[in-house]
Amino acid sequence: MLRDKARHIRLETIRLIEIAKVGHYSSVFSCAEIFAALYYGVMRLRPGEPAWPDRDRFLMGKGHAAVGLFPVLADHDFFPRDWLDDYTRLGSPLGDHPDMSKVPGVDFSSGSIGHALSNGAGMAVGARLGQRDFRVFVMLGDGEMQEGQVWEAALFAAHHRLSNLIAIVDRNGYQLDGRVDDVIGVESLADKWRAFGWEVHEVDGHDLSALTALLRRLRADGVRERPACVIARTVKGKGVSHMETEPGWHLGYLAPSDADAAVAEILSREI
């Protein structure tokens, strides 16, 4: 089931970008399994109730992957499915980045990289003050590790022992300008998070069994006294072979014949 959901996310990403004529294919493809694991196997949600007070929260630092999240939110009946058919069109609430004021189910508007973890930490504090039992999941891009605000938030969360906060780093190795570690090196990433006082785990971000099991355990852990960071090792463009080897697909457009070939490959591959 989860594999089918991840495949659906990839296929819908291609369909929606066909409407927009430009979009972030490979950024979605690296985190499709993360979306699937969280929304269909880990997070506590109520279909049709995007504002349920006790729902788990999800924030995206890499907001440009929103085109892959919107089909998931529609699948949870957070907004009408036909909204997807007007993606990025004039008057549509669905844009290239998620807008919490327009899209039910979006917990934080993102686009300016580096702010999500700070806001997630604030929500985690709010849960504690309000005596609510929800968890806060924040997905960050690995290029986002170059932002100073990320590390300020990491210090804050560790100091306040926000055990209800779980960060997931989509470690696909690339950002807009090329290889992350060529732009500004971020390794040893696990050691950095540990030094900032977090519990750290590393996992294959495309192994749905391992990823889901780890996230479920972290969500249920009533003993941990620290926030947790999951470094998910992923492949940018995963699922479409020519995107996996060409970083230029961070932003692009598939001509109709190329889109058909990408769909066929996604349907034929076992990720």
N, C-alpha and C positions, 0 to 999 in steps of 0.2 A: 504493500500500500504506500509506504513512504517513498519508495523508488518511483512509483507512478506519480506521486505528487511532485517530486523533484523534476521529473520529465515534463509534467504539465507546466510547471513554472518556466522551463526553458522554451517550450513551444509557444506559450502565451507571450513570452518576451519577444519572440520573433514576430508574432502576429501584431502586437501593439506597436512595435517599432516600425513595422510596415505602414501603420497609420501615420506615425509621426515623421517618417522618412529619415530619422537619425536617432541614435540611442546607444545605450551602454550595454551591449550584449555580453561581453566577456566579464564585466564586473558582476553581472547577475549570475552568470554561469558558474563562477567560482563559489558562490554562496547559496546556490539552489538547494543543496542538501541541508544547509543550516536553516534556511527558511522552513523546509519541510519538517525537519526534526522538531523545531521549536513549536510551530503552529499546529502540527498534527500528532506530535508525540510527547510534548513536554509541558508547554504552557497551560495554565489554568484559564480557560476562556468559556464564554457562553455564546454560542452562535446567535446572531441577531441582536446581541446586547453589547455593542462596542463601548458603552459607558458604564458597564457594570463596575461598581466601586472596588470589588475584590478581585478583579481580573489581574493577571500578570501583565506587566508593562513591557513593551519592546521599543527600543530607540535605535536608530541607525545613524552612525557617524557618516558612513558612506551612502549618503542619501541619493546619490545618482543611481543606486540599484533599486529605486522605488518601483520601476516598471515591472520588476519581478515580484514585488510585495503586493501590488494592487490586485492581481488575480487571486492571491491567497485571502485577502480581506473580503473580496467579493464572494469567495467560496464559503466564507464564514457568515455570509448574509449580513455583513456590516454595512453594505450599500448595494443598490441594484446592480446586477451583473451587466446590464446594458450600458452602464457608465463606461465600461471598458472599451466599448465600440467607438467612443468619442475621445479616446485618450489624446491629450494635448490639443484638441480642437478648441476653437474660440468658445469660451463659456464653460468648458469642462472643468470640474474640480480636480481632475487628475493631470498633474503636470510632470515634468522631468524629475522633480524632487517632491517629497511628501509634505503636505500642508495640513497641519492639525486643525486649522480653522475651517477647512473645506472637506476633509476626507474622514468620515467616521472610521475608527479603528486605528488611526495614526496617533500615537501618543506624544510625538514631538516633531516639530517641523525642522527638517535638516537640509543642509545645502552648504552652509559655511562649515568646513571641516574642523573638528576639534571640540565642538560644543556638547556633543551627545553625552559623554561620560559625566560631565559636570551636572547636566540636567538629570541624568539617571541617578546620580548620587543624591541629588535633592529629593527625588521621588522616593528613594530608599529611606531617607530620613523622615519624609512625610509619612511613610507607612509605619515607621516606628512610633512617631508622635501620635498618629491616629489609631494605633493599636490594631492595624490591619495586617493580614498575613500574606499579602501578595509579594511576588518576587519581581525584580527589575532586571531585564536582560538588555545589554547594550552591545551591538555589533559594530566593530571598528575596522576600518581598513588598515593594512600594515603601513601604508604611506602616511596615514594619520598619526602614527607614532612619532612623527617629526614635529608635531604640534605641542608647544609647551603647555597648553591648557589641559591636555590629556594627563600629563604627569602631575599637575596641580590637583586635578580631580582624584588621581590615584592616591596621592598623599592624604587628601581629605578623607577618602573612603576608608583607607586603612586606619587612620587615626581614630575615626568614629566607629570602627569595627562593624562596617555595614555588611553583615553576613547575608543579607537578602539581595545583594547586588552581584551580578555575574556578567563579566565582560567577555566577549568573544572576539578575538582578533582574526580576521580573514587574511591569513598569511599567504597570499598568492604570489608575492614577490615582485609585483609590478604596480606602478602608479602612472599617472598621465605622462610624465616626462621620461619614463623608461623603468629600468630595474630600481627597486626601492633602495637597495644597498649601494647603487652607483650614485644616486641623488644625495642621500644622507643615510649612512649605515645605521641600522637599528639593532643589530645583533650585539650581544647575546640577549635576545628579547625575553626569554624565560627568566634569565638571571636578573634582568632589570625589574620585571614585575615582582619577583621575590624580594629584591632589595627595597622595593617600595611597600612591602608588608602584605602582599597578596599571596593567597594560595594559588599555585599555578599548575595547570595540566596541559599536556600537548596531545593532539589527536589528529588522525587523518580526517580532514573535513569532508571527504567524499564517502567515507565508510559510515553509512547510516546506522548500522547496528552499534558500532563503537561510540559514535557521536551522540546518538540518542540515549544510550545507557549512561554515558558520562553526565550529560545535561540533566537527566532525570535524577541521578544521584545527587548532584549539586543542588538541584531544586528542593529535594526532600531532606537534605542534611540539616538536622536540628542541633548538631554539635559544633559545627564550624563557627569560629568567632571572627573570621576575616572574610573580606570579599574574595571572590574567586575569579581567576582569569583563565580562559580556555584559548590556547593558541591552536587554531585549526589550520593545518597545513593543506593548502588547496592549490589548484591549477587554474590560472586565469583563462577563461574561455572553455572550461571543461565541458566536453560533450561534442564539440565541433573541432575537428582535428586542426584545421588551418588557423583557427583562432587560438589554439593552445600554443602555437609556435610564433605568433605574430602579435607583439604588444600593441600595435597600432589599432587593434580592435577595441581598445578602451572606449572609443567613440567612433561610430561608423554607421554604414547602411548597407544591407545586403540587397543586391538587385534580385528581382523575382526568381530567376532561375537559380541563383545562389541560395536564396532563402529556401527554395524547394529542396535543394541538396542538403542544406543544414538540417531541415526537418527530417528528411529521410535518415540521415546519420544519427540524429538523436533517437529516433524510433528504433533503430537497429542496434544501438550500443547498450551494453550493460555497464553502467557507470560504477 
